C-alpha cells in the first residue's frame, strides 16, 4: 500500500525536543505531523532514558537512605526486592507520562504517525509504516531524530550479557558482578542503581577522572561514596577484550599503567557515549550539511543549510540533554512559524542524578583555567549547614564563580542531595546577570539547602556570618 500526502510542518522524532516543537508550532496555528518510529511518544528520554532511570534511582536512593539511618539510631532489615514489581512500577510511570503526551497531541490536533522517516529530497520524505510506505511532501521540517548508544570495538554483538543504557533499564535480572564501561553520567547512574539492588559493580573509565565535564572538587564527594558502594573504580584504564563464556559470563581484559588484568563478569554495561541518528535519515538525499562527527550543522535559529529544514536536540551536537532539546524545539517551531526567535541561552545546566547528586552550569573552573578566563569564587561547605548536617549530607558543597570586575555570576557547581533542583537558582543568576550582592541580599529560608547558594555569595563578598574566613 502506497500513499502520498502534503503537510505544512513535519517533525521527525517525538522526544522532548520533537514534541515540544510540534506542540509549539500547533499553538502558533500550524498544521503539524509528528513522526516517530516508536509505538509511544516521548522518545528515548521518556521511554528508555531519563524518566525510567530516575524512577529506579529514586528506589536506590531510598534503599541507601534507609541503610544510613542506622547511624542515627534507626535500623531496618535487609530489603526484599521484587524485581517484577519494580519493573512494573517503572513501566507504569513511563506509560502514564507517554499517555499524557498523546493526549496533549490530540488536544492540539497534532497528527501523529508511527514509522521510520527518511529523506527523498529537500522537500520530501518517505515513511515506512506497518501498513506500507507513505510519501510526504512538506513546506517546513524539524529534525529531532535523537541519538543512539555508541559501542566500543571488540564488544560481542547481540550478546545477552552486553547491556546498553536501554537494555540495562529493562531489569531482566540483577547480575552478581556487573562491569560498567564508562564513568560518565549514564554509567554512574545505572551503576548505582544496580549496586543498590545487589550487584557488585565495577567501573572502568578511559580518562583519569569520573564525570570529566565537571570540576573534580564537586565530583569527589560522589566518588568517595561510590568507592564504598562499588567493588572497584579503575581510572585511566581501557577495556581491550571481551570474551564470552559458555555460561554467558564474560571475561574482560583491562589495561592501565599498572598492567593488564582479566576479570569475569556476569554482565557488562557499555556507557561510553552516544552518536547522532543521522545515518537512518538518508541525509545524502538532501543538501543538509553535517560536521565531521555526523551532527547536523545549524545556526542560532536552529536552521540547517536548507532554509526550510530545521534540526534540534542530540542530532545537532552536545550537550545531549533533554532540556536543551526542548528549548531548541521551541525556537525552531517559532522561526518555522514566522516568528522571531533565537537560541541564545547563556548556559545549559548538567545534572548527574546519583546519590549525592552533582550539578553544574555555566563556566567551570577547569574551563576557566584551560582558556585563561579570569574568575573569583565563593564556596560554602555543607558541613556548616544545619539542614545538611541533619540529613547526613555534610560532604556537600555549593560554589559560585564570579567575574572579578563586575561580580556577576559566571558559573555554579553543587554536590549534595537535591543539587539538580538547586542548580536552577544558579541558572537564573547566570541568565539574569546577578552579581554576588544580588544573591547574598536575597533572603533564603532557613534551614534549607537552598540558603547555601546565598552563603556561597556571602563567602565571596566577605559578609558571611556562618563561617569565619580570615581576611
C-alpha positions as CSV (number, residue, x, y, z in Angstrom):
1,X,0.0,0.0,0.0
2,X,1.5,3.4,-1.1
3,X,0.1,6.8,0.0
4,X,1.1,10.4,-0.8
5,X,0.3,13.4,1.3
6,X,1.4,17.0,1.8
7,X,1.9,18.7,5.2
8,X,2.6,22.2,6.3
9,X,5.1,21.2,9.0
10,X,6.5,17.8,9.7
11,X,8.5,16.9,12.9
12,X,10.7,13.8,12.8
13,X,11.1,12.4,16.3
14,X,8.7,12.6,19.2
15,X,11.2,13.1,22.1
16,X,11.3,16.1,24.4
17,X,12.5,18.4,21.6
18,X,10.3,16.9,18.9
19,X,7.0,17.0,20.7
20,X,7.8,20.5,22.2
21,X,8.4,21.7,18.7
22,X,5.2,20.1,17.3
23,X,3.1,21.5,20.2
24,X,4.5,25.0,20.0
25,X,4.0,25.1,16.2
26,X,0.5,23.9,16.6
27,X,-0.2,26.6,19.2
28,X,1.0,29.1,16.6
29,X,-1.5,27.9,14.1
30,X,0.5,25.4,12.1
31,X,-0.9,22.0,10.8
32,X,1.6,19.6,12.2
33,X,2.5,16.0,11.5
34,X,4.7,14.3,14.2
35,X,6.5,11.1,13.1
36,X,8.2,8.6,15.4
37,X,9.4,5.1,14.9
38,X,8.3,4.0,18.4
39,X,4.8,2.9,19.3
40,X,4.6,5.6,22.0
41,X,5.5,9.3,22.1
42,X,8.3,10.6,24.3
43,X,11.4,9.4,22.6
44,X,14.5,7.9,24.3
45,X,14.2,10.3,27.4
46,X,10.7,9.2,28.4
47,X,10.6,5.6,27.2
48,X,14.1,4.3,27.9
49,X,16.2,7.0,29.4
50,X,15.7,10.0,31.7
51,X,12.4,9.0,33.2
52,X,12.8,5.2,33.8
53,X,16.3,5.8,35.1
54,X,15.1,8.4,37.6
55,X,12.3,6.1,38.8
56,X,14.9,3.4,39.6
57,X,17.4,6.0,41.0
58,X,14.6,7.1,43.5
59,X,14.3,3.5,44.6
60,X,18.1,3.1,45.0
61,X,18.3,6.4,47.0
62,X,15.6,5.3,49.4
63,X,17.4,2.0,50.0
64,X,20.6,3.8,50.7
65,X,18.9,6.3,53.0
66,X,17.2,3.6,54.9
67,X,20.6,1.9,55.5
68,X,22.3,5.2,56.5
69,X,19.6,5.7,59.2
70,X,21.4,3.0,61.3
71,X,23.9,5.7,62.3
72,X,21.0,7.8,63.6
73,X,19.5,5.0,65.7
74,X,17.0,3.6,63.3
75,X,17.7,0.1,61.8
76,X,15.7,-1.7,59.1
77,X,16.1,-5.2,57.9
78,X,17.6,-6.1,54.5
79,X,15.2,-5.1,51.8
80,X,13.3,-7.7,49.9
81,X,13.4,-6.8,46.2
82,X,10.6,-8.0,43.9
83,X,12.1,-7.3,40.5
84,X,8.8,-7.8,38.7
85,X,7.1,-5.2,40.8
86,X,10.0,-2.8,40.4
87,X,9.8,-3.2,36.7
88,X,6.0,-2.8,36.7
89,X,6.4,0.4,38.8
90,X,8.9,1.9,36.3
91,X,6.8,0.9,33.3
92,X,3.6,2.4,34.9
93,X,5.4,5.8,35.3
94,X,6.5,5.7,31.6
95,X,3.1,4.7,30.4
96,X,1.4,7.4,32.4
97,X,3.6,10.2,31.0
98,X,3.6,8.9,27.5
99,X,-0.2,8.7,27.6
100,X,-0.2,12.3,28.7
101,X,1.8,13.4,25.7
102,X,-0.6,11.6,23.4
103,X,-3.5,13.5,25.0
104,X,-1.7,16.8,24.5
105,X,-1.1,16.0,20.9
106,X,-4.8,15.2,20.4
107,X,-5.9,18.4,22.2
108,X,-3.7,20.4,19.8
109,X,-4.8,18.5,16.7
110,X,-1.3,17.4,16.1
111,X,-1.4,14.4,13.7
112,X,0.9,11.5,14.7
113,X,2.4,8.8,12.5
114,X,4.4,5.7,13.6
115,X,7.2,4.8,11.2
116,X,10.8,5.3,10.1
117,X,11.3,8.5,8.2
118,X,14.0,9.1,5.5
119,X,14.6,12.0,3.1
120,X,14.0,11.8,-0.6
121,X,14.9,15.5,-1.2
122,X,14.9,18.9,0.5
123,X,11.1,18.8,0.5
124,X,10.1,15.2,0.6
125,X,10.1,12.2,3.0
126,X,9.4,8.6,2.8
127,X,7.9,7.0,5.9
128,X,7.9,3.2,6.3
129,X,4.9,2.2,8.4
130,X,3.4,-1.2,9.4
131,X,0.9,-0.9,6.6
132,X,3.2,0.3,3.8
133,X,5.2,3.3,2.5
134,X,3.9,6.9,2.7
135,X,5.4,9.7,0.6
136,X,5.2,13.0,2.3
137,X,6.0,16.4,0.9
138,X,6.3,19.4,3.3
139,X,6.7,23.1,3.5
140,X,8.8,23.0,6.6
141,X,10.5,20.2,8.5
142,X,12.1,20.0,12.0
143,X,14.5,17.1,12.5
144,X,14.5,15.8,16.1
145,X,15.7,12.2,15.5
146,X,18.0,12.0,18.5
147,X,20.9,9.7,19.1
148,X,21.8,6.1,19.9
149,X,24.4,4.4,22.2
150,X,27.9,4.0,21.0
151,X,29.6,0.6,21.1
152,X,33.3,0.1,21.6
153,X,35.3,-2.1,19.2
154,X,35.5,-5.8,20.1
155,X,32.3,-6.0,22.0
156,X,30.3,-9.2,21.1
157,X,27.3,-8.2,19.1
158,X,23.8,-9.2,20.2
159,X,25.1,-11.0,23.3
160,X,22.6,-11.2,26.1
161,X,25.2,-10.2,28.7
162,X,26.1,-7.0,27.0
163,X,23.9,-4.1,28.2
164,X,23.3,-0.6,26.8
165,X,21.6,2.2,28.6
166,X,18.4,1.0,27.1
167,X,18.6,-2.7,27.9
168,X,20.0,-2.0,31.4
169,X,16.7,-0.3,32.2
170,X,14.8,-3.5,31.3
171,X,15.9,-5.0,34.6
172,X,15.9,-8.6,33.3
173,X,17.9,-9.7,36.4
174,X,20.4,-8.4,38.9
175,X,23.8,-9.7,37.9
176,X,26.1,-10.8,40.7
177,X,29.0,-8.9,39.1
178,X,28.5,-6.0,36.7
179,X,31.2,-4.1,34.9
180,X,30.3,-0.6,33.7
181,X,32.5,0.7,30.9
182,X,32.3,4.5,31.1
183,X,32.5,6.7,34.2
184,X,30.2,9.4,32.9
185,X,26.6,10.3,33.8
186,X,24.8,7.3,32.4
187,X,27.4,4.8,33.6
188,X,27.4,6.1,37.2
189,X,23.7,6.5,37.5
190,X,22.9,3.0,36.3
191,X,25.8,1.6,38.2
192,X,24.5,3.0,41.4
193,X,21.0,1.5,40.7
194,X,22.4,-2.0,40.2
195,X,24.7,-1.6,43.3
196,X,21.7,-0.7,45.5
197,X,19.7,-3.7,44.1
198,X,22.5,-6.1,45.0
199,X,25.1,-6.2,42.2
200,X,28.9,-6.0,42.8
201,X,29.6,-3.1,40.4
202,X,33.0,-2.1,38.9
203,X,33.6,0.9,36.7
204,X,36.3,1.3,34.2
205,X,37.0,4.8,32.7
206,X,39.5,5.7,30.0
207,X,40.1,9.2,31.3
208,X,41.8,10.0,34.6
209,X,38.6,11.3,36.3
210,X,34.9,10.4,36.7
211,X,32.4,12.7,35.0
212,X,35.1,14.5,33.0
213,X,32.9,17.5,32.2
214,X,32.5,18.6,35.8
215,X,35.1,20.2,38.2
216,X,36.6,17.4,40.3
217,X,36.1,19.1,43.6
218,X,32.3,18.7,43.2
219,X,32.8,15.1,41.9
220,X,34.9,14.0,44.9
221,X,32.1,13.6,47.4
222,X,30.3,11.3,45.0
223,X,33.5,9.4,44.2
224,X,34.0,8.8,47.9
225,X,30.5,7.4,48.2
226,X,31.0,5.2,45.1
227,X,34.2,3.7,46.4
228,X,32.2,2.3,49.3
229,X,29.3,1.1,47.1
230,X,31.3,-0.3,44.1
231,X,33.6,-3.2,44.0
232,X,36.3,-1.1,42.2
233,X,36.8,2.1,40.2
234,X,39.5,1.9,37.6
235,X,40.5,5.2,36.1
236,X,42.9,5.8,33.2
237,X,42.0,2.3,32.1
238,X,41.0,0.7,28.9
239,X,39.0,-2.5,28.0
240,X,40.9,-4.3,25.3
241,X,39.0,-7.5,25.0
242,X,35.6,-9.1,26.0
243,X,35.4,-12.9,25.5
244,X,32.1,-14.7,26.1
245,X,32.0,-17.9,28.1
246,X,29.5,-20.8,27.6
247,X,27.6,-19.9,30.7
248,X,27.0,-16.3,29.3
249,X,29.5,-14.7,31.6
250,X,32.2,-12.5,30.1
251,X,35.9,-12.4,30.5
252,X,37.0,-8.8,30.3
253,X,40.7,-7.7,29.8
254,X,41.5,-4.3,31.2
255,X,44.8,-2.4,30.7
256,X,46.3,0.6,32.6
257,X,49.6,1.8,33.7
258,X,49.7,-0.9,36.4
259,X,49.5,-3.7,33.8
260,X,46.8,-6.0,32.4
261,X,44.1,-7.8,34.3
262,X,41.3,-10.2,33.2
263,X,38.1,-10.5,35.3
264,X,34.9,-12.4,34.8
265,X,31.6,-10.6,35.0
266,X,28.0,-11.7,34.7
267,X,27.1,-8.7,32.6
268,X,28.9,-5.7,31.0
269,X,27.2,-2.3,30.6
270,X,28.6,-0.2,27.8
271,X,28.1,3.5,28.6
272,X,30.7,5.4,26.6
273,X,28.6,7.9,24.9
274,X,26.0,8.4,22.1
275,X,26.1,9.2,18.4
276,X,23.6,11.2,16.2
277,X,20.9,9.3,14.3
278,X,21.8,11.0,11.0
279,X,22.6,7.7,9.4
280,X,19.0,6.5,9.4
281,X,17.6,9.6,7.7
282,X,19.2,9.3,4.3
283,X,20.6,12.8,4.7
284,X,22.6,12.4,1.5
285,X,19.4,12.9,-0.5
286,X,19.3,16.5,0.8
287,X,21.8,19.3,0.8
288,X,21.9,19.4,4.6
289,X,25.5,19.9,5.8
290,X,27.0,17.7,8.6
291,X,30.1,18.2,10.6
292,X,32.9,15.7,10.7
293,X,31.2,13.8,13.6
294,X,27.9,13.4,11.8
295,X,26.0,16.1,13.6
296,X,23.7,18.4,11.6
297,X,25.0,21.9,11.4
298,X,22.5,24.6,12.5
299,X,22.6,28.3,13.2
300,X,21.1,30.3,16.1
301,X,17.7,29.9,14.6
302,X,18.1,26.0,14.5
303,X,18.1,26.3,10.7
304,X,20.1,23.9,8.7
305,X,21.9,24.7,5.4
306,X,18.5,24.1,3.8
307,X,16.2,27.1,4.5
308,X,13.0,25.1,5.1
309,X,14.6,22.4,7.3
310,X,15.5,22.8,11.0
311,X,17.2,20.5,13.4
312,X,17.3,20.3,17.2
313,X,18.4,18.1,20.1
314,X,21.0,15.4,20.2
315,X,21.3,15.3,16.4
316,X,22.8,18.8,16.3
317,X,25.5,18.2,18.9
318,X,26.5,18.3,22.6
319,X,25.3,18.6,25.2
320,X,22.9,15.8,24.6
321,X,20.3,16.9,27.1
322,X,16.5,16.8,27.0
323,X,16.1,20.3,28.4
324,X,18.4,21.7,25.7
325,X,16.4,19.9,23.0
326,X,13.1,21.3,24.4
327,X,14.3,24.9,24.2
328,X,15.8,24.4,20.7
329,X,12.5,22.8,19.6
330,X,10.5,25.9,20.7
331,X,12.9,28.2,18.9
332,X,12.7,26.1,15.7
333,X,8.9,26.0,15.9
334,X,8.6,29.7,16.3
335,X,11.0,30.5,13.5
336,X,9.3,28.0,11.2
337,X,6.0,29.7,12.1
338,X,7.3,33.1,11.0
339,X,8.1,34.5,14.5
340,X,11.3,36.0,15.8
341,X,13.3,33.6,18.0
342,X,16.9,32.6,18.6
343,X,18.6,30.1,20.8
344,X,20.8,32.3,22.9
345,X,21.0,30.6,26.3
346,X,24.0,31.8,28.4
347,X,24.4,28.3,29.9
348,X,22.9,24.8,29.8
349,X,22.8,23.0,33.2
350,X,24.1,19.5,33.6
351,X,23.0,17.1,36.4
352,X,24.1,13.6,37.5
353,X,21.2,12.1,39.4
354,X,23.4,9.9,41.6
355,X,23.5,10.0,45.4
356,X,24.8,12.5,46.1
357,X,23.7,14.5,43.0
358,X,26.3,16.6,41.1
359,X,25.1,19.6,39.1
360,X,26.9,22.4,37.3
361,X,26.1,25.3,35.0
362,X,28.0,27.9,33.1
363,X,31.8,28.3,33.4
364,X,33.7,25.6,35.3
365,X,37.0,26.2,37.0
366,X,38.6,23.6,34.6
367,X,37.3,25.6,31.6
368,X,38.5,28.9,33.1
369,X,42.0,27.6,33.7
370,X,42.3,25.9,30.3
371,X,41.1,29.1,28.5
372,X,42.8,31.7,30.6
373,X,39.5,33.2,31.8
374,X,39.7,35.3,35.0
375,X,37.4,34.4,37.8
376,X,36.9,34.6,41.6
377,X,34.8,32.2,43.6
378,X,32.7,31.9,46.7
379,X,32.3,28.5,48.3
380,X,30.1,27.2,51.1
381,X,30.8,23.7,52.6
382,X,27.6,22.0,53.7
383,X,29.4,20.9,56.8
384,X,28.3,24.4,58.1
385,X,24.7,23.9,57.1
386,X,22.3,22.8,59.8
387,X,19.9,21.2,57.2
388,X,22.7,19.3,55.6
389,X,24.0,18.0,58.9
390,X,20.5,16.9,59.9
391,X,20.3,15.0,56.6
392,X,23.7,13.4,56.9
393,X,24.9,15.4,53.8
394,X,27.9,17.0,55.4
395,X,30.1,16.3,52.3
396,X,28.1,18.6,50.1
397,X,29.2,21.9,48.7
398,X,28.0,24.9,46.8
399,X,30.4,27.1,44.8
400,X,29.8,30.1,42.6
401,X,32.3,31.6,40.1
402,X,32.2,35.4,39.7
403,X,33.6,37.9,37.2
404,X,36.4,39.7,39.1
405,X,35.3,43.1,37.7
406,X,31.5,43.1,37.5
407,X,31.0,40.5,40.3
408,X,28.4,38.8,38.0
409,X,27.8,35.1,38.2
410,X,29.8,33.1,35.6
411,X,29.2,29.5,36.8
412,X,27.9,27.4,39.6
413,X,28.8,23.9,40.9
414,X,26.8,22.0,43.5
415,X,27.2,18.5,45.0
416,X,24.8,17.0,47.5
417,X,21.1,15.9,47.8
418,X,18.9,17.9,45.5
419,X,21.7,19.5,43.6
420,X,19.7,19.0,40.4
421,X,17.0,21.2,41.8
422,X,19.3,23.8,43.4
423,X,21.1,24.4,40.2
424,X,18.1,26.2,38.8
425,X,18.8,29.2,41.0
426,X,22.3,29.2,39.6
427,X,20.9,29.2,36.1
428,X,18.6,32.1,36.9
429,X,21.6,34.0,38.3
430,X,23.6,33.4,35.2
431,X,20.8,34.3,32.8
432,X,19.8,37.5,34.7
433,X,23.4,38.6,35.2
434,X,23.0,38.6,39.0
435,X,26.1,39.7,41.0
436,X,27.2,38.5,44.4
437,X,25.3,41.2,46.2
438,X,22.1,40.4,44.4
439,X,22.3,36.8,45.6
440,X,23.6,37.5,49.1
441,X,20.9,40.0,49.8
442,X,18.1,37.7,48.6
443,X,16.6,36.3,51.8
444,X,16.6,32.5,51.7
445,X,14.5,30.3,54.0
446,X,16.3,28.7,57.0
447,X,17.1,25.9,57.5
448,X,17.3,24.8,53.8
449,X,20.0,23.6,51.4
450,X,18.9,26.5,49.1
451,X,20.4,29.0,51.5
452,X,23.9,27.5,50.7
453,X,23.6,29.4,47.5
454,X,23.3,32.8,49.3
455,X,26.0,31.7,51.7
456,X,28.5,31.0,48.8
457,X,27.9,34.5,47.5
458,X,28.3,36.0,51.0
459,X,31.6,34.0,51.4
460,X,32.8,35.7,48.2
461,X,31.7,39.2,49.3
462,X,33.0,38.8,52.8
463,X,29.7,39.3,54.5
464,X,29.1,35.7,55.7
465,X,28.5,35.0,59.4
466,X,28.0,31.2,59.3
467,X,31.7,30.8,58.5
468,X,34.8,32.6,59.8
469,X,37.0,33.5,56.9
470,X,40.1,35.5,57.9
471,X,40.8,38.5,55.7
